[in-house]
Amino acid sequence: MRQVALGGAGIARLADLTIRDDIAAGRLVPVLDHLNPGDREDFHAIHIGQGGPFPSRVRARLDFLAGRGRVEWTG
């Protein structure tokens, strides 16, 4: 979707962390800010595994996301 928006094909709703540099460089322009729910959105990660630790690729992704927001672990 980011590439489509950069190509000028229309409006896209994208996570700030994926387009922050594009906005700063003027490649993308925020629109409809009054409809933006804010910087916080819930993200749910569910892993159905064999009861052991997360696979390393899953753990790496969760660590990446956790570094960019507040994490509440449940389960």
PDB file of N, CA, C and O in Angstrom:
ATOM      1  N   MET A   1       0.819  -1.183   0.000  1.00  0.00           N
ATOM      2  CA  MET A   1       0.000   0.000   0.000  1.00  0.00           C
ATOM      3  C   MET A   1       0.867   1.253   0.000  1.00  0.00           C
ATOM      4  O   MET A   1       0.524   2.250  -0.635  1.00  0.00           O
ATOM      5  N   ARG A   2       1.992   1.202   0.713  1.00  0.00           N
ATOM      6  CA  ARG A   2       2.885   2.366   0.734  1.00  0.00           C
ATOM      7  C   ARG A   2       3.349   2.705  -0.672  1.00  0.00           C
ATOM      8  O   ARG A   2       3.347   3.871  -1.065  1.00  0.00           O
ATOM      9  N   GLN A   3       3.746   1.695  -1.426  1.00  0.00           N
ATOM     10  CA  GLN A   3       4.220   1.931  -2.794  1.00  0.00           C
ATOM     11  C   GLN A   3       3.104   2.489  -3.677  1.00  0.00           C
ATOM     12  O   GLN A   3       3.354   3.341  -4.530  1.00  0.00           O
ATOM     13  N   VAL A   4       1.894   2.018  -3.478  1.00  0.00           N
ATOM     14  CA  VAL A   4       0.751   2.523  -4.241  1.00  0.00           C
ATOM     15  C   VAL A   4       0.534   4.005  -3.923  1.00  0.00           C
ATOM     16  O   VAL A   4       0.321   4.813  -4.827  1.00  0.00           O
ATOM     17  N   ALA A   5       0.590   4.357  -2.636  1.00  0.00           N
ATOM     18  CA  ALA A   5       0.425   5.760  -2.247  1.00  0.00           C
ATOM     19  C   ALA A   5       1.563   6.614  -2.798  1.00  0.00           C
ATOM     20  O   ALA A   5       1.330   7.717  -3.292  1.00  0.00           O
ATOM     21  N   LEU A   6       2.785   6.111  -2.715  1.00  0.00           N
ATOM     22  CA  LEU A   6       3.925   6.854  -3.261  1.00  0.00           C
ATOM     23  C   LEU A   6       3.794   7.042  -4.767  1.00  0.00           C
ATOM     24  O   LEU A   6       4.281   8.027  -5.321  1.00  0.00           O
ATOM     25  N   GLY A   7       3.139   6.099  -5.422  1.00  0.00           N
ATOM     26  CA  GLY A   7       2.928   6.191  -6.862  1.00  0.00           C
ATOM     27  C   GLY A   7       1.800   7.131  -7.251  1.00  0.00           C
ATOM     28  O   GLY A   7       1.545   7.346  -8.436  1.00  0.00           O
ATOM     29  N   GLY A   8       1.120   7.693  -6.249  1.00  0.00           N
ATOM     30  CA  GLY A   8       0.079   8.669  -6.523  1.00  0.00           C
ATOM     31  C   GLY A   8      -1.272   8.082  -6.870  1.00  0.00           C
ATOM     32  O   GLY A   8      -2.103   8.756  -7.478  1.00  0.00           O
ATOM     33  N   ALA A   9      -1.504   6.826  -6.491  1.00  0.00           N
ATOM     34  CA  ALA A   9      -2.750   6.158  -6.871  1.00  0.00           C
ATOM     35  C   ALA A   9      -3.928   6.478  -5.956  1.00  0.00           C
ATOM     36  O   ALA A   9      -5.047   6.046  -6.232  1.00  0.00           O
ATOM     37  N   GLY A  10      -3.705   7.218  -4.881  1.00  0.00           N
ATOM     38  CA  GLY A  10      -4.831   7.551  -4.021  1.00  0.00           C
ATOM     39  C   GLY A  10      -4.436   7.659  -2.562  1.00  0.00           C
ATOM     40  O   GLY A  10      -3.262   7.807  -2.222  1.00  0.00           O
ATOM     41  N   ILE A  11      -5.439   7.581  -1.713  1.00  0.00           N
ATOM     42  CA  ILE A  11      -5.259   7.717  -0.271  1.00  0.00           C
ATOM     43  C   ILE A  11      -5.068   6.338   0.346  1.00  0.00           C
ATOM     44  O   ILE A  11      -5.722   5.372  -0.049  1.00  0.00           O
ATOM     45  N   ALA A  12      -4.167   6.258   1.317  1.00  0.00           N
ATOM     46  CA  ALA A  12      -3.930   4.995   2.020  1.00  0.00           C
ATOM     47  C   ALA A  12      -3.840   5.271   3.517  1.00  0.00           C
ATOM     48  O   ALA A  12      -3.331   6.313   3.929  1.00  0.00           O
ATOM     49  N   ARG A  13      -4.325   4.360   4.315  1.00  0.00           N
ATOM     50  CA  ARG A  13      -4.162   4.441   5.770  1.00  0.00           C
ATOM     51  C   ARG A  13      -3.025   3.524   6.138  1.00  0.00           C
ATOM     52  O   ARG A  13      -3.127   2.302   6.029  1.00  0.00           O
ATOM     53  N   LEU A  14      -1.927   4.134   6.580  1.00  0.00           N
ATOM     54  CA  LEU A  14      -0.711   3.384   6.857  1.00  0.00           C
ATOM     55  C   LEU A  14      -0.185   3.724   8.242  1.00  0.00           C
ATOM     56  O   LEU A  14      -0.423   4.817   8.757  1.00  0.00           O
ATOM     57  N   ALA A  15       0.523   2.791   8.833  1.00  0.00           N
ATOM     58  CA  ALA A  15       1.118   3.005  10.149  1.00  0.00           C
ATOM     59  C   ALA A  15       2.194   4.085  10.060  1.00  0.00           C
ATOM     60  O   ALA A  15       2.990   4.113   9.122  1.00  0.00           O
ATOM     61  N   ASP A  16       2.200   4.967  11.050  1.00  0.00           N
ATOM     62  CA  ASP A  16       3.157   6.068  11.083  1.00  0.00           C
ATOM     63  C   ASP A  16       4.598   5.583  10.967  1.00  0.00           C
ATOM     64  O   ASP A  16       5.406   6.199  10.271  1.00  0.00           O
ATOM     65  N   LEU A  17       4.923   4.493  11.639  1.00  0.00           N
ATOM     66  CA  LEU A  17       6.310   4.030  11.621  1.00  0.00           C
ATOM     67  C   LEU A  17       6.768   3.596  10.232  1.00  0.00           C
ATOM     68  O   LEU A  17       7.971   3.524   9.981  1.00  0.00           O
ATOM     69  N   THR A  18       5.840   3.306   9.330  1.00  0.00           N
ATOM     70  CA  THR A  18       6.228   2.889   7.977  1.00  0.00           C
ATOM     71  C   THR A  18       6.331   4.052   7.003  1.00  0.00           C
ATOM     72  O   THR A  18       6.917   3.908   5.930  1.00  0.00           O
ATOM     73  N   ILE A  19       5.767   5.211   7.365  1.00  0.00           N
ATOM     74  CA  ILE A  19       5.763   6.337   6.420  1.00  0.00           C
ATOM     75  C   ILE A  19       6.341   7.619   6.999  1.00  0.00           C
ATOM     76  O   ILE A  19       6.329   8.652   6.329  1.00  0.00           O
ATOM     77  N   ARG A  20       6.842   7.578   8.214  1.00  0.00           N
ATOM     78  CA  ARG A  20       7.379   8.769   8.880  1.00  0.00           C
ATOM     79  C   ARG A  20       8.414   9.480   8.011  1.00  0.00           C
ATOM     80  O   ARG A  20       8.366  10.701   7.861  1.00  0.00           O
ATOM     81  N   ASP A  21       9.341   8.728   7.445  1.00  0.00           N
ATOM     82  CA  ASP A  21      10.383   9.328   6.605  1.00  0.00           C
ATOM     83  C   ASP A  21       9.804   9.909   5.321  1.00  0.00           C
ATOM     84  O   ASP A  21      10.268  10.945   4.845  1.00  0.00           O
ATOM     85  N   ASP A  22       8.798   9.251   4.759  1.00  0.00           N
ATOM     86  CA  ASP A  22       8.166   9.749   3.534  1.00  0.00           C
ATOM     87  C   ASP A  22       7.455  11.079   3.781  1.00  0.00           C
ATOM     88  O   ASP A  22       7.492  11.968   2.930  1.00  0.00           O
ATOM     89  N   ILE A  23       6.818  11.220   4.923  1.00  0.00           N
ATOM     90  CA  ILE A  23       6.150  12.477   5.257  1.00  0.00           C
ATOM     91  C   ILE A  23       7.190  13.570   5.470  1.00  0.00           C
ATOM     92  O   ILE A  23       7.033  14.683   4.969  1.00  0.00           O
ATOM     93  N   ALA A  24       8.256  13.257   6.215  1.00  0.00           N
ATOM     94  CA  ALA A  24       9.309  14.243   6.471  1.00  0.00           C
ATOM     95  C   ALA A  24       9.967  14.719   5.175  1.00  0.00           C
ATOM     96  O   ALA A  24      10.344  15.885   5.055  1.00  0.00           O
ATOM     97  N   ALA A  25      10.103  13.815   4.211  1.00  0.00           N
ATOM     98  CA  ALA A  25      10.741  14.155   2.935  1.00  0.00           C
ATOM     99  C   ALA A  25       9.764  14.781   1.942  1.00  0.00           C
ATOM    100  O   ALA A  25      10.174  15.214   0.864  1.00  0.00           O
ATOM    101  N   GLY A  26       8.484  14.834   2.290  1.00  0.00           N
ATOM    102  CA  GLY A  26       7.497  15.422   1.397  1.00  0.00           C
ATOM    103  C   GLY A  26       6.983  14.490   0.314  1.00  0.00           C
ATOM    104  O   GLY A  26       6.275  14.918  -0.597  1.00  0.00           O
ATOM    105  N   ARG A  27       7.340  13.216   0.414  1.00  0.00           N
ATOM    106  CA  ARG A  27       6.856  12.252  -0.582  1.00  0.00           C
ATOM    107  C   ARG A  27       5.393  11.895  -0.362  1.00  0.00           C
ATOM    108  O   ARG A  27       4.677  11.563  -1.306  1.00  0.00           O
ATOM    109  N   LEU A  28       4.954  11.966   0.896  1.00  0.00           N
ATOM    110  CA  LEU A  28       3.549  11.741   1.246  1.00  0.00           C
ATOM    111  C   LEU A  28       3.067  12.917   2.088  1.00  0.00           C
ATOM    112  O   LEU A  28       3.852  13.552   2.792  1.00  0.00           O
ATOM    113  N   VAL A  29       1.777  13.197   2.012  1.00  0.00           N
ATOM    114  CA  VAL A  29       1.175  14.310   2.745  1.00  0.00           C
ATOM    115  C   VAL A  29      -0.007  13.770   3.550  1.00  0.00           C
ATOM    116  O   VAL A  29      -0.882  13.111   2.989  1.00  0.00           O
ATOM    117  N   PRO A  30      -0.044  14.041   4.859  1.00  0.00           N
ATOM    118  CA  PRO A  30      -1.190  13.596   5.655  1.00  0.00           C
ATOM    119  C   PRO A  30      -2.470  14.297   5.196  1.00  0.00           C
ATOM    120  O   PRO A  30      -2.466  15.499   4.928  1.00  0.00           O
ATOM    121  N   VAL A  31      -3.549  13.546   5.110  1.00  0.00           N
ATOM    122  CA  VAL A  31      -4.872  14.095   4.796  1.00  0.00           C
ATOM    123  C   VAL A  31      -5.886  13.480   5.757  1.00  0.00           C
ATOM    124  O   VAL A  31      -5.627  12.439   6.361  1.00  0.00           O
ATOM    125  N   LEU A  32      -7.013  14.115   5.892  1.00  0.00           N
ATOM    126  CA  LEU A  32      -8.104  13.620   6.742  1.00  0.00           C
ATOM    127  C   LEU A  32      -7.657  13.370   8.182  1.00  0.00           C
ATOM    128  O   LEU A  32      -8.097  12.414   8.821  1.00  0.00           O
ATOM    129  N   ASP A  33      -6.770  14.246   8.691  1.00  0.00           N
ATOM    130  CA  ASP A  33      -6.271  14.072  10.057  1.00  0.00           C
ATOM    131  C   ASP A  33      -7.389  14.030  11.092  1.00  0.00           C
ATOM    132  O   ASP A  33      -7.245  13.378  12.127  1.00  0.00           O
ATOM    133  N   HIS A  34      -8.494  14.710  10.831  1.00  0.00           N
ATOM    134  CA  HIS A  34      -9.599  14.729  11.797  1.00  0.00           C
ATOM    135  C   HIS A  34     -10.263  13.348  11.935  1.00  0.00           C
ATOM    136  O   HIS A  34     -11.023  13.123  12.877  1.00  0.00           O
ATOM    137  N   LEU A  35      -9.987  12.442  11.023  1.00  0.00           N
ATOM    138  CA  LEU A  35     -10.535  11.085  11.109  1.00  0.00           C
ATOM    139  C   LEU A  35      -9.538  10.080  11.679  1.00  0.00           C
ATOM    140  O   LEU A  35      -9.866   8.907  11.857  1.00  0.00           O
ATOM    141  N   ASN A  36      -8.328  10.539  11.963  1.00  0.00           N
ATOM    142  CA  ASN A  36      -7.276   9.660  12.471  1.00  0.00           C
ATOM    143  C   ASN A  36      -7.559   9.298  13.929  1.00  0.00           C
ATOM    144  O   ASN A  36      -7.742  10.193  14.754  1.00  0.00           O
ATOM    145  N   PRO A  37      -7.598   8.014  14.262  1.00  0.00           N
ATOM    146  CA  PRO A  37      -7.881   7.614  15.643  1.00  0.00           C
ATOM    147  C   PRO A  37      -6.719   7.863  16.591  1.00  0.00           C
ATOM    148  O   PRO A  37      -6.853   7.631  17.792  1.00  0.00           O
ATOM    149  N   GLY A  38      -5.600   8.322  16.091  1.00  0.00           N
ATOM    150  CA  GLY A  38      -4.449   8.593  16.943  1.00  0.00           C
ATOM    151  C   GLY A  38      -3.323   7.623  16.692  1.00  0.00           C
ATOM    152  O   GLY A  38      -3.417   6.722  15.858  1.00  0.00           O
ATOM    153  N   ASP A  39      -2.251   7.832  17.439  1.00  0.00           N
ATOM    154  CA  ASP A  39      -1.063   7.007  17.251  1.00  0.00           C
ATOM    155  C   ASP A  39      -1.211   5.623  17.850  1.00  0.00           C
ATOM    156  O   ASP A  39      -0.462   4.712  17.497  1.00  0.00           O
ATOM    157  N   ARG A  40      -2.153   5.453  18.741  1.00  0.00           N
ATOM    158  CA  ARG A  40      -2.279   4.159  19.400  1.00  0.00           C
ATOM    159  C   ARG A  40      -3.362   3.320  18.732  1.00  0.00           C
ATOM    160  O   ARG A  40      -4.504   3.748  18.563  1.00  0.00           O
ATOM    161  N   GLU A  41      -2.971   2.152  18.373  1.00  0.00           N
ATOM    162  CA  GLU A  41      -3.924   1.174  17.872  1.00  0.00           C
ATOM    163  C   GLU A  41      -3.536  -0.171  18.455  1.00  0.00           C
ATOM    164  O   GLU A  41      -2.357  -0.470  18.643  1.00  0.00           O
ATOM    165  N   ASP A  42      -4.528  -0.958  18.731  1.00  0.00           N
ATOM    166  CA  ASP A  42      -4.265  -2.281  19.287  1.00  0.00           C
ATOM    167  C   ASP A  42      -3.685  -3.194  18.223  1.00  0.00           C
ATOM    168  O   ASP A  42      -4.073  -3.154  17.056  1.00  0.00           O
ATOM    169  N   PHE A  43      -2.755  -4.010  18.657  1.00  0.00           N
ATOM    170  CA  PHE A  43      -2.160  -5.023  17.798  1.00  0.00           C
ATOM    171  C   PHE A  43      -2.194  -6.316  18.590  1.00  0.00           C
ATOM    172  O   PHE A  43      -1.694  -6.370  19.714  1.00  0.00           O
ATOM    173  N   HIS A  44      -2.768  -7.337  18.028  1.00  0.00           N
ATOM    174  CA  HIS A  44      -2.890  -8.617  18.714  1.00  0.00           C
ATOM    175  C   HIS A  44      -2.047  -9.651  17.986  1.00  0.00           C
ATOM    176  O   HIS A  44      -2.180  -9.842  16.778  1.00  0.00           O
ATOM    177  N   ALA A  45      -1.182 -10.311  18.734  1.00  0.00           N
ATOM    178  CA  ALA A  45      -0.373 -11.388  18.167  1.00  0.00           C
ATOM    179  C   ALA A  45      -0.802 -12.691  18.831  1.00  0.00           C
ATOM    180  O   ALA A  45      -0.749 -12.828  20.053  1.00  0.00           O
ATOM    181  N   ILE A  46      -1.216 -13.618  18.029  1.00  0.00           N
ATOM    182  CA  ILE A  46      -1.654 -14.920  18.534  1.00  0.00           C
ATOM    183  C   ILE A  46      -0.782 -15.985  17.890  1.00  0.00           C
ATOM    184  O   ILE A  46      -0.632 -16.032  16.669  1.00  0.00           O
ATOM    185  N   HIS A  47      -0.212 -16.834  18.724  1.00  0.00           N
ATOM    186  CA  HIS A  47       0.620 -17.924  18.209  1.00  0.00           C
ATOM    187  C   HIS A  47       0.023 -19.240  18.694  1.00  0.00           C
ATOM    188  O   HIS A  47      -0.103 -19.471  19.896  1.00  0.00           O
ATOM    189  N   ILE A  48      -0.336 -20.081  17.765  1.00  0.00           N
ATOM    190  CA  ILE A  48      -0.843 -21.404  18.105  1.00  0.00           C
ATOM    191  C   ILE A  48       0.283 -22.378  17.802  1.00  0.00           C
ATOM    192  O   ILE A  48       0.533 -22.729  16.648  1.00  0.00           O
ATOM    193  N   GLY A  49       0.946 -22.801  18.847  1.00  0.00           N
ATOM    194  CA  GLY A  49       2.099 -23.674  18.669  1.00  0.00           C
ATOM    195  C   GLY A  49       1.978 -24.925  19.505  1.00  0.00           C
ATOM    196  O   GLY A  49       0.889 -25.312  19.929  1.00  0.00           O
ATOM    197  N   GLN A  50       3.094 -25.535  19.730  1.00  0.00           N
ATOM    198  CA  GLN A  50       3.145 -26.792  20.465  1.00  0.00           C
ATOM    199  C   GLN A  50       3.424 -26.588  21.954  1.00  0.00           C
ATOM    200  O   GLN A  50       3.796 -27.530  22.653  1.00  0.00           O
ATOM    201  N   GLY A  51       3.244 -25.361  22.437  1.00  0.00           N
ATOM    202  CA  GLY A  51       3.447 -25.111  23.859  1.00  0.00           C
ATOM    203  C   GLY A  51       4.869 -24.740  24.223  1.00  0.00           C
ATOM    204  O   GLY A  51       5.147 -24.474  25.392  1.00  0.00           O
ATOM    205  N   GLY A  52       5.764 -24.715  23.276  1.00  0.00           N
ATOM    206  CA  GLY A  52       7.141 -24.325  23.533  1.00  0.00           C
ATOM    207  C   GLY A  52       7.352 -22.847  23.265  1.00  0.00           C
ATOM    208  O   GLY A  52       6.391 -22.090  23.132  1.00  0.00           O
ATOM    209  N   PRO A  53       8.605 -22.439  23.187  1.00  0.00           N
ATOM    210  CA  PRO A  53       8.893 -21.028  22.908  1.00  0.00           C
ATOM    211  C   PRO A  53       8.493 -20.647  21.479  1.00  0.00           C
ATOM    212  O   PRO A  53       8.344 -21.507  20.610  1.00  0.00           O
ATOM    213  N   PHE A  54       8.325 -19.355  21.259  1.00  0.00           N
ATOM    214  CA  PHE A  54       8.027 -18.863  19.911  1.00  0.00           C
ATOM    215  C   PHE A  54       9.166 -19.221  18.960  1.00  0.00           C
ATOM    216  O   PHE A  54      10.325 -19.235  19.374  1.00  0.00           O
ATOM    217  N   PRO A  55       8.862 -19.507  17.708  1.00  0.00           N
ATOM    218  CA  PRO A  55       9.932 -19.635  16.709  1.00  0.00           C
ATOM    219  C   PRO A  55      10.706 -18.314  16.636  1.00  0.00           C
ATOM    220  O   PRO A  55      10.140 -17.254  16.899  1.00  0.00           O
ATOM    221  N   SER A  56      11.975 -18.368  16.287  1.00  0.00           N
ATOM    222  CA  SER A  56      12.815 -17.167  16.298  1.00  0.00           C
ATOM    223  C   SER A  56      12.265 -16.065  15.400  1.00  0.00           C
ATOM    224  O   SER A  56      12.379 -14.887  15.740  1.00  0.00           O
ATOM    225  N   ARG A  57      11.669 -16.421  14.255  1.00  0.00           N
ATOM    226  CA  ARG A  57      11.130 -15.382  13.363  1.00  0.00           C
ATOM    227  C   ARG A  57       9.939 -14.669  14.004  1.00  0.00           C
ATOM    228  O   ARG A  57       9.756 -13.468  13.802  1.00  0.00           O
ATOM    229  N   VAL A  58       9.131 -15.395  14.774  1.00  0.00           N
ATOM    230  CA  VAL A  58       7.993 -14.788  15.468  1.00  0.00           C
ATOM    231  C   VAL A  58       8.503 -13.906  16.596  1.00  0.00           C
ATOM    232  O   VAL A  58       8.029 -12.783  16.767  1.00  0.00           O
ATOM    233  N   ARG A  59       9.457 -14.398  17.361  1.00  0.00           N
ATOM    234  CA  ARG A  59      10.036 -13.633  18.465  1.00  0.00           C
ATOM    235  C   ARG A  59      10.675 -12.344  17.950  1.00  0.00           C
ATOM    236  O   ARG A  59      10.525 -11.293  18.575  1.00  0.00           O
ATOM    237  N   ALA A  60      11.384 -12.408  16.821  1.00  0.00           N
ATOM    238  CA  ALA A  60      12.024 -11.215  16.259  1.00  0.00           C
ATOM    239  C   ALA A  60      10.981 -10.165  15.883  1.00  0.00           C
ATOM    240  O   ALA A  60      11.183  -8.975  16.127  1.00  0.00           O
ATOM    241  N   ARG A  61       9.885 -10.591  15.301  1.00  0.00           N
ATOM    242  CA  ARG A  61       8.826  -9.656  14.900  1.00  0.00           C
ATOM    243  C   ARG A  61       8.163  -9.033  16.123  1.00  0.00           C
ATOM    244  O   ARG A  61       7.913  -7.827  16.143  1.00  0.00           O
ATOM    245  N   LEU A  62       7.879  -9.827  17.126  1.00  0.00           N
ATOM    246  CA  LEU A  62       7.271  -9.296  18.343  1.00  0.00           C
ATOM    247  C   LEU A  62       8.203  -8.320  19.050  1.00  0.00           C
ATOM    248  O   LEU A  62       7.757  -7.288  19.552  1.00  0.00           O
ATOM    249  N   ASP A  63       9.488  -8.637  19.094  1.00  0.00           N
ATOM    250  CA  ASP A  63      10.459  -7.729  19.708  1.00  0.00           C
ATOM    251  C   ASP A  63      10.523  -6.407  18.950  1.00  0.00           C
ATOM    252  O   ASP A  63      10.611  -5.340  19.559  1.00  0.00           O
ATOM    253  N   PHE A  64      10.478  -6.479  17.620  1.00  0.00           N
ATOM    254  CA  PHE A  64      10.476  -5.277  16.792  1.00  0.00           C
ATOM    255  C   PHE A  64       9.267  -4.403  17.121  1.00  0.00           C
ATOM    256  O   PHE A  64       9.408  -3.198  17.330  1.00  0.00           O
ATOM    257  N   LEU A  65       8.097  -5.000  17.166  1.00  0.00           N
ATOM    258  CA  LEU A  65       6.877  -4.249  17.455  1.00  0.00           C
ATOM    259  C   LEU A  65       6.859  -3.728  18.888  1.00  0.00           C
ATOM    260  O   LEU A  65       6.402  -2.613  19.141  1.00  0.00           O
ATOM    261  N   ALA A  66       7.352  -4.526  19.815  1.00  0.00           N
ATOM    262  CA  ALA A  66       7.364  -4.123  21.218  1.00  0.00           C
ATOM    263  C   ALA A  66       8.251  -2.901  21.437  1.00  0.00           C
ATOM    264  O   ALA A  66       7.983  -2.090  22.323  1.00  0.00           O
ATOM    265  N   GLY A  67       9.296  -2.766  20.641  1.00  0.00           N
ATOM    266  CA  GLY A  67      10.180  -1.617  20.758  1.00  0.00           C
ATOM    267  C   GLY A  67       9.553  -0.322  20.281  1.00  0.00           C
ATOM    268  O   GLY A  67      10.130   0.750  20.465  1.00  0.00           O
ATOM    269  N   ARG A  68       8.395  -0.405  19.678  1.00  0.00           N
ATOM    270  CA  ARG A  68       7.733   0.770  19.121  1.00  0.00           C
ATOM    271  C   ARG A  68       6.395   1.076  19.787  1.00  0.00           C
ATOM    272  O   ARG A  68       5.622   1.893  19.286  1.00  0.00           O
ATOM    273  N   GLY A  69       6.129   0.435  20.892  1.00  0.00           N
ATOM    274  CA  GLY A  69       4.851   0.690  21.553  1.00  0.00           C
ATOM    275  C   GLY A  69       4.804   0.047  22.922  1.00  0.00           C
ATOM    276  O   GLY A  69       5.796  -0.501  23.403  1.00  0.00           O
ATOM    277  N   ARG A  70       3.658   0.120  23.532  1.00  0.00           N
ATOM    278  CA  ARG A  70       3.455  -0.486  24.843  1.00  0.00           C
ATOM    279  C   ARG A  70       2.970  -1.911  24.646  1.00  0.00           C
ATOM    280  O   ARG A  70       2.112  -2.181  23.806  1.00  0.00           O
ATOM    281  N   VAL A  71       3.525  -2.809  25.423  1.00  0.00           N
ATOM    282  CA  VAL A  71       3.188  -4.224  25.292  1.00  0.00           C
ATOM    283  C   VAL A  71       2.494  -4.696  26.557  1.00  0.00           C
ATOM    284  O   VAL A  71       2.943  -4.416  27.668  1.00  0.00           O
ATOM    285  N   GLU A  72       1.408  -5.405  26.377  1.00  0.00           N
ATOM    286  CA  GLU A  72       0.719  -6.057  27.486  1.00  0.00           C
ATOM    287  C   GLU A  72       0.655  -7.538  27.154  1.00  0.00           C
ATOM    288  O   GLU A  72      -0.106  -7.947  26.278  1.00  0.00           O
ATOM    289  N   TRP A  73       1.441  -8.333  27.841  1.00  0.00           N
ATOM    290  CA  TRP A  73       1.478  -9.781  27.592  1.00  0.00           C
ATOM    291  C   TRP A  73       0.367 -10.449  28.373  1.00  0.00           C
ATOM    292  O   TRP A  73       0.180 -10.174  29.558  1.00  0.00           O
ATOM    293  N   THR A  74      -0.363 -11.320  27.719  1.00  0.00           N
ATOM    294  CA  THR A  74      -1.386 -12.110  28.396  1.00  0.00           C
ATOM    295  C   THR A  74      -1.238 -13.554  27.950  1.00  0.00           C
ATOM    296  O   THR A  74      -0.586 -13.844  26.947  1.00  0.00           O
ATOM    297  N   GLY A  75      -1.828 -14.420  28.678  1.00  0.00           N
ATOM    298  CA  GLY A  75      -1.824 -15.807  28.244  1.00  0.00           C
ATOM    299  C   GLY A  75      -1.109 -16.719  29.180  1.00  0.00           C
ATOM    300  O   GLY A  75      -1.031 -17.922  28.931  1.00  0.00           O
TER     301      GLY A  75
END
